[in-house]
Amino acid sequence: MSEERSGAATPRIRPVRQPKASPETLKRLKSHLGVLSTVALKHLDQSLPWYRGLRPEERAALGLVAQKGIASFVSWYERPTSPQWVLTDVFGAAPTELTRSISLQKALQLIRTIVEVVESQVPDLAPESEQVQLREAVLRYSREVAFAAADVYARAAESRGAWDSRLEALVVDAVLRGESPDALRSRVAAVGWKSQTGIHVMVGTAPEVATAGFVGDLRRAGLRHAQDCLVGIQGDRLILMLGGVEGAEAGFARLSEYFGAGPVVYGPQASSLKEAADSAHAAFAGIAAARAWPLAPRPVSSEDLWPERVMNGDAAARAALVRHIYTPLLRAGNGLVETLSSYLALGHSLEGTARELFVHANTVRYRLKRVCDVAGWDPLIPREAFVLQTALVVGRLDGADSL
């Protein structure tokens, strides 16, 4: 059944044809190009305070855009073309200067000001019979230029965002490689990094689809828990560098939701950019050994993975166990190492340890509490007792008991 018979005819959209300009009007427009450009630039200077505040080279670039816009309007009025033509003719060489000098809002103010100038000159440019037609053409052309300007800014923002992401990834890579502080300082300044303390590095698996939008979302989430945030993706690894962290553990738990499947490890706090490389190396070492602790929390501290890292051949974890646990216990004296060793060897039995050492059970309890105070790990908690036992092993193997 035809549309006419069914009574549900779909209206057809016919293209609007612009009436052809008369040769006299076109001739007058072309002869007034210089006047229109001069009046437009003068009006910009008078009506837009921010335009007067630009540097001379910036004003020259924007003035060129204005002159091109007026000249292109005359050509377009003679032979209307597609909006893409406006992009190449008006903004062909201008996007970089335009987007660096002014915001999109100011660019639209500039376009509106030029349109007002051209409209004010319509009585001098066309006979009365063509003035309405010319004004409508000016409005249509200004609309296309406005859309073209928005497209220019969108492309520039997309390009700038891609460049910022690449620069951000280079900074993260420089931190991982432990570049010199001077070189690193200049790199982080380029991405707006300000924090000098409270730096942490988180490492985990990147999600299957890690788009630019995902990176932006993760960066914004990171900035809710830290003063600075950098994101880097290296193959299937997602690296998050945070500075000026507040409420670390709670923030890490929320940020770990952005990582892919598998463990997420965060390194110890670094007090400077130079030490950030150590935090990153600890986090990567933790990722490599995390599969040995299937019940590890997510995220998990690289320090909680010291035993697994030692068994995986990590010399830094071995040294950390000796430095932070075994040596302090040895220097504290009062039989702490002997009591801890017996307690662990006898199956965590307080009474058995007391009989072995010929002391009261309360003495064993006191010494174990002292172990927790000195080393920071509680032997009454099975996982922490495993960390302490590993520290005893590597300390003895390294001959640290001779200190």
C-alpha positions as CSV (number, residue, x, y, z in Angstrom):
1,M,0.0,0.0,0.0
2,S,1.4,3.4,-0.9
3,E,2.0,6.1,1.6
4,E,-0.7,8.3,0.1
5,R,-3.3,5.5,0.5
6,S,-2.3,4.6,4.0
7,G,-2.5,8.2,5.1
8,A,0.8,7.9,6.9
9,A,3.0,9.6,4.4
10,T,6.5,10.4,5.8
11,P,7.4,14.1,5.1
12,R,10.4,14.4,2.8
13,I,13.2,16.8,3.8
14,R,14.2,18.9,0.9
15,P,17.6,20.6,0.9
16,V,17.3,24.3,1.4
17,R,18.7,26.1,-1.7
18,Q,20.3,29.4,-1.1
19,P,19.1,32.0,-3.7
20,K,21.9,33.0,-6.0
21,A,23.6,36.3,-5.3
22,S,23.5,39.0,-7.9
23,P,26.8,39.9,-9.7
24,E,26.5,43.4,-8.3
25,T,26.3,42.2,-4.7
26,L,29.2,39.8,-5.2
27,K,31.3,42.5,-6.7
28,R,30.6,44.9,-3.9
29,L,31.4,42.1,-1.3
30,K,34.8,41.4,-2.9
31,S,35.6,45.1,-3.1
32,H,34.8,45.6,0.6
33,L,36.9,42.6,1.9
34,G,39.6,45.0,3.2
35,V,37.2,47.3,4.8
36,L,35.3,44.4,6.5
37,S,38.5,42.9,7.8
38,T,39.7,46.3,9.2
39,V,36.4,47.0,10.9
40,A,36.2,43.5,12.3
41,L,39.7,43.6,13.8
42,K,39.0,47.1,15.3
43,H,35.7,45.9,16.7
44,L,37.4,42.8,18.3
45,D,39.9,45.1,20.0
46,Q,37.2,47.4,21.3
47,S,34.6,44.8,22.4
48,L,36.7,41.8,23.7
49,P,39.0,42.7,26.6
50,W,40.7,39.3,26.5
51,Y,41.6,39.9,22.9
52,R,43.5,43.0,23.9
53,G,45.4,41.0,26.5
54,L,46.9,38.5,24.0
55,R,50.5,38.5,22.9
56,P,51.1,40.2,19.5
57,E,51.8,36.9,17.8
58,E,48.6,35.4,19.2
59,R,46.5,38.4,18.1
60,A,48.1,38.1,14.6
61,A,47.1,34.4,14.4
62,L,43.5,35.1,15.4
63,G,43.4,38.2,13.1
64,L,44.4,35.9,10.3
65,V,41.5,33.5,11.2
66,A,39.1,36.5,11.2
67,Q,40.3,37.7,7.8
68,K,40.1,34.2,6.3
69,G,36.6,33.8,7.7
70,I,35.4,36.9,6.0
71,A,37.1,36.1,2.7
72,S,35.8,32.6,2.8
73,F,32.3,33.8,3.4
74,V,32.4,35.8,0.1
75,S,33.5,32.7,-1.8
76,W,30.9,30.5,0.0
77,Y,28.2,33.1,-0.8
78,E,29.1,32.9,-4.4
79,R,29.3,29.1,-4.5
80,P,28.0,27.4,-1.2
81,T,30.0,24.2,-0.3
82,S,30.1,21.6,2.5
83,P,31.0,22.4,6.1
84,Q,34.2,20.4,5.7
85,W,35.3,23.1,3.2
86,V,35.0,25.6,6.0
87,L,37.3,23.6,8.2
88,T,40.1,23.5,5.6
89,D,39.7,27.0,4.4
90,V,39.2,29.0,7.6
91,F,41.0,26.8,10.1
92,G,43.6,25.2,7.8
93,A,46.7,26.5,9.6
94,A,45.1,27.8,12.7
95,P,44.1,25.0,15.1
96,T,47.3,24.9,17.1
97,E,47.5,28.7,17.5
98,L,43.7,28.9,18.1
99,T,43.4,26.3,20.8
100,R,46.5,27.4,22.6
101,S,45.6,31.1,22.6
102,I,41.9,31.0,23.6
103,S,39.2,28.7,24.9
104,L,36.3,27.4,22.7
105,Q,34.0,29.9,24.5
106,K,36.2,32.8,23.5
107,A,36.5,31.4,19.9
108,L,32.7,31.5,19.7
109,Q,32.7,35.1,21.0
110,L,35.2,36.0,18.3
111,I,32.9,34.4,15.6
112,R,29.8,36.2,17.0
113,T,31.7,39.6,17.0
114,I,32.7,39.1,13.3
115,V,29.2,38.2,12.4
116,E,27.9,41.3,14.1
117,V,30.3,43.4,12.1
118,V,29.3,41.9,8.8
119,E,25.6,42.2,9.6
120,S,26.1,45.9,10.4
121,Q,27.7,46.4,7.0
122,V,24.9,44.7,5.1
123,P,23.1,48.0,4.0
124,D,26.3,49.0,2.3
125,L,26.9,45.7,0.7
126,A,23.6,44.8,-0.9
127,P,20.6,46.5,-2.3
128,E,17.5,46.4,-0.1
129,S,16.0,43.6,-2.1
130,E,18.9,41.3,-1.2
131,Q,19.6,42.4,2.3
132,V,17.4,39.7,4.0
133,Q,19.0,37.0,1.8
134,L,22.5,38.3,2.7
135,R,21.8,38.3,6.4
136,E,20.4,34.8,6.3
137,A,23.5,33.7,4.5
138,V,25.7,35.3,7.1
139,L,23.8,33.4,9.8
140,R,24.1,30.1,8.0
141,Y,27.7,30.6,7.4
142,S,28.4,31.6,11.0
143,R,26.7,28.4,12.2
144,E,28.9,26.3,10.0
145,V,32.0,28.1,11.3
146,A,30.9,27.6,14.9
147,F,30.5,23.9,14.3
148,A,33.8,23.8,12.6
149,A,35.5,25.6,15.5
150,A,33.9,23.1,18.0
151,D,35.3,20.3,15.8
152,V,38.8,21.9,15.8
153,Y,38.8,22.1,19.6
154,A,37.5,18.5,20.0
155,R,40.3,17.2,17.7
156,A,42.9,19.3,19.5
157,A,41.7,18.0,22.9
158,E,41.8,14.4,21.7
159,S,45.3,14.9,20.3
160,R,46.4,16.6,23.5
161,G,44.9,13.8,25.6
162,A,46.7,11.2,23.6
163,W,50.0,13.1,23.9
164,D,49.5,13.5,27.7
165,S,48.9,9.8,28.1
166,R,52.1,9.0,26.2
167,L,54.0,11.5,28.3
168,E,52.5,10.1,31.5
169,A,53.5,6.6,30.4
170,L,57.1,7.8,29.8
171,V,57.2,9.3,33.3
172,V,56.1,6.1,34.9
173,D,58.7,4.2,32.9
174,A,61.4,6.6,34.0
175,V,60.4,6.0,37.6
176,L,60.6,2.2,37.2
177,R,64.0,2.5,35.6
178,G,65.2,4.7,38.4
179,E,66.4,7.7,36.4
180,S,68.5,10.4,38.0
181,P,66.5,12.7,40.3
182,D,67.3,15.8,38.1
183,A,66.0,14.1,34.9
184,L,63.0,12.7,36.7
185,R,62.1,16.0,38.3
186,S,61.8,17.7,34.9
187,R,59.7,14.8,33.5
188,V,57.2,14.8,36.4
189,A,57.0,18.6,36.2
190,A,55.9,18.2,32.6
191,V,52.8,16.2,33.7
192,G,52.0,18.5,36.6
193,W,53.2,16.2,39.4
194,K,53.8,18.1,42.6
195,S,54.1,15.6,45.4
196,Q,57.6,14.9,46.9
197,T,56.5,12.6,49.7
198,G,53.9,9.9,50.4
199,I,54.5,8.1,47.1
200,H,53.2,4.7,46.4
201,V,53.2,2.4,43.3
202,M,50.5,-0.1,42.7
203,V,50.9,-2.9,40.2
204,G,48.4,-5.4,38.8
205,T,47.0,-6.9,35.7
206,A,45.5,-4.5,33.2
207,P,41.9,-5.0,32.2
208,E,41.2,-6.6,28.8
209,V,39.9,-3.3,27.4
210,A,42.1,-0.4,28.7
211,T,40.9,2.5,26.6
212,A,41.8,6.2,26.9
213,G,38.5,6.6,28.7
214,F,39.4,3.9,31.2
215,V,42.7,5.6,31.9
216,G,41.0,8.9,32.5
217,D,38.5,7.3,34.9
218,L,41.3,5.6,36.8
219,R,43.2,8.9,37.0
220,R,40.2,10.7,38.4
221,A,39.6,7.9,40.9
222,G,43.2,8.1,42.0
223,L,43.0,11.8,42.6
224,R,40.2,11.3,45.1
225,H,42.7,9.5,47.4
226,A,45.9,11.2,46.5
227,Q,47.2,14.6,45.5
228,D,48.9,13.3,42.3
229,C,48.2,10.3,40.1
230,L,49.9,8.8,37.1
231,V,48.8,5.8,35.1
232,G,51.0,3.5,32.9
233,I,50.2,0.4,31.0
234,Q,53.0,-1.9,30.0
235,G,51.8,-4.9,28.1
236,D,49.4,-6.7,30.4
237,R,50.6,-4.8,33.5
238,L,48.7,-1.7,34.9
239,I,50.9,0.6,37.0
240,L,49.4,3.3,39.2
241,M,51.7,5.9,40.8
242,L,50.2,8.0,43.6
243,G,51.7,10.9,45.5
244,G,50.6,12.6,48.7
245,V,48.4,9.6,49.6
246,E,45.9,10.0,52.4
247,G,44.1,7.0,53.9
248,A,46.3,4.6,51.9
249,E,44.7,1.2,52.7
250,A,41.1,2.3,52.1
251,G,42.1,4.1,48.9
252,F,44.1,1.1,47.6
253,A,41.1,-1.2,48.1
254,R,38.9,1.1,46.0
255,L,41.5,1.6,43.3
256,S,42.2,-2.2,43.1
257,E,38.7,-2.6,41.5
258,Y,40.0,-0.9,38.3
259,F,42.6,-3.7,37.8
260,G,42.1,-6.9,36.0
261,A,41.9,-10.3,37.5
262,G,44.7,-11.5,39.7
263,P,46.7,-10.0,42.6
264,V,47.2,-6.3,43.1
265,V,50.4,-5.3,45.0
266,Y,51.4,-1.9,46.3
267,G,54.9,-1.0,47.3
268,P,56.1,0.7,50.5
269,Q,55.7,4.4,50.9
270,A,58.6,6.3,49.3
271,S,59.7,9.6,50.8
272,S,61.0,11.0,47.6
273,L,60.8,10.5,43.8
274,K,64.2,8.8,43.9
275,E,62.9,6.2,46.3
276,A,59.8,5.7,44.2
277,A,61.8,3.3,42.0
278,D,62.3,1.1,45.1
279,S,58.6,1.1,45.8
280,A,57.9,0.1,42.2
281,H,60.5,-2.7,42.2
282,A,59.0,-4.1,45.5
283,A,55.5,-4.0,44.0
284,F,56.7,-5.9,40.8
285,A,58.6,-8.4,43.0
286,G,55.4,-8.9,45.0
287,I,53.4,-9.6,41.8
288,A,55.9,-12.2,40.7
289,A,55.6,-14.0,44.0
290,A,52.0,-13.4,44.9
291,R,50.7,-16.7,43.4
292,A,52.5,-18.5,46.2
293,W,50.0,-17.0,48.7
294,P,46.5,-17.8,47.2
295,L,44.7,-16.4,50.2
296,A,46.4,-13.0,50.0
297,P,44.2,-10.0,50.3
298,R,43.6,-7.8,47.3
299,P,45.3,-5.5,47.3
300,V,48.3,-6.7,49.3
301,S,51.4,-4.9,50.5
302,S,54.7,-6.0,49.0
303,E,56.0,-6.2,52.6
304,D,53.4,-8.8,53.5
305,L,54.8,-10.9,50.7
306,W,58.4,-10.8,52.1
307,P,58.5,-14.7,52.6
308,E,57.3,-15.5,49.1
309,R,59.6,-12.9,47.6
310,V,62.6,-14.4,49.4
311,M,61.7,-17.9,48.1
312,N,61.4,-16.4,44.7
313,G,65.0,-15.1,44.9
314,D,64.3,-11.5,45.7
315,A,67.5,-10.1,47.4
316,A,65.7,-6.9,48.5
317,A,63.1,-8.8,50.5
318,R,65.8,-10.9,52.1
319,A,67.7,-7.8,53.2
320,A,64.5,-6.2,54.4
321,L,63.6,-9.2,56.7
322,V,67.1,-9.0,58.2
323,R,67.1,-5.2,58.6
324,H,63.5,-4.7,59.8
325,I,62.9,-7.9,61.9
326,Y,65.9,-10.1,62.7
327,T,68.5,-7.4,63.6
328,P,66.1,-5.4,65.8
329,L,65.1,-8.5,67.7
330,L,68.7,-9.5,68.1
331,R,69.7,-6.1,69.4
332,A,66.7,-6.0,71.8
333,G,68.2,-9.0,73.6
334,N,66.3,-10.3,76.7
335,G,66.0,-13.7,75.0
336,L,63.5,-12.5,72.3
337,V,65.1,-14.4,69.5
338,E,65.4,-17.6,71.5
339,T,61.8,-17.4,72.8
340,L,60.4,-16.7,69.3
341,S,62.4,-19.6,67.8
342,S,61.3,-22.1,70.5
343,Y,57.7,-20.9,70.2
344,L,57.6,-21.4,66.5
345,A,59.5,-24.7,66.6
346,L,57.1,-26.1,69.3
347,G,53.9,-25.5,67.4
348,H,53.0,-22.2,68.9
349,S,52.6,-23.7,72.4
350,L,53.1,-21.2,75.2
351,E,53.4,-24.0,77.9
352,G,55.8,-26.0,75.7
353,T,58.0,-23.0,75.2
354,A,57.9,-22.2,78.9
355,R,59.1,-25.7,79.7
356,E,61.8,-25.6,77.0
357,L,63.2,-22.3,78.3
358,F,62.6,-23.1,82.0
359,V,60.5,-19.9,82.5
360,H,56.9,-19.1,83.4
361,A,54.3,-19.1,80.7
362,N,53.6,-15.4,81.5
363,T,57.2,-14.7,80.8
364,V,56.8,-16.3,77.3
365,R,53.7,-14.1,76.8
366,Y,55.6,-11.0,77.8
367,R,58.5,-11.8,75.5
368,L,56.2,-12.5,72.5
369,K,54.5,-9.2,73.1
370,R,57.9,-7.6,73.0
371,V,58.6,-9.3,69.7
372,C,55.5,-7.7,68.3
373,D,56.5,-4.3,69.7
374,V,60.1,-4.5,68.3
375,A,59.5,-6.2,65.0
376,G,56.0,-5.0,64.2
377,W,54.7,-8.6,63.5
378,D,52.6,-10.6,66.0
379,P,53.8,-14.2,66.5
380,L,50.3,-15.1,67.8
381,I,48.8,-14.6,64.3
382,P,49.7,-17.5,62.0
383,R,50.5,-15.5,58.8
384,E,52.7,-13.0,60.8
385,A,54.4,-15.9,62.6
386,F,55.4,-17.2,59.1
387,V,56.9,-13.9,58.3
388,L,58.9,-13.9,61.6
389,Q,60.0,-17.5,61.0
390,T,61.3,-16.6,57.5
391,A,63.2,-13.7,59.1
392,L,64.8,-16.0,61.6
393,V,65.9,-18.3,58.8
394,V,67.4,-15.7,56.5
395,G,69.0,-13.9,59.4
396,R,70.9,-17.0,60.5
397,L,71.9,-17.8,57.0
398,D,73.2,-14.3,56.5
399,G,75.2,-14.5,59.7
400,A,73.4,-11.5,61.1
401,D,73.5,-13.0,64.6
402,S,77.2,-12.0,64.8
403,L,76.1,-8.3,65.0
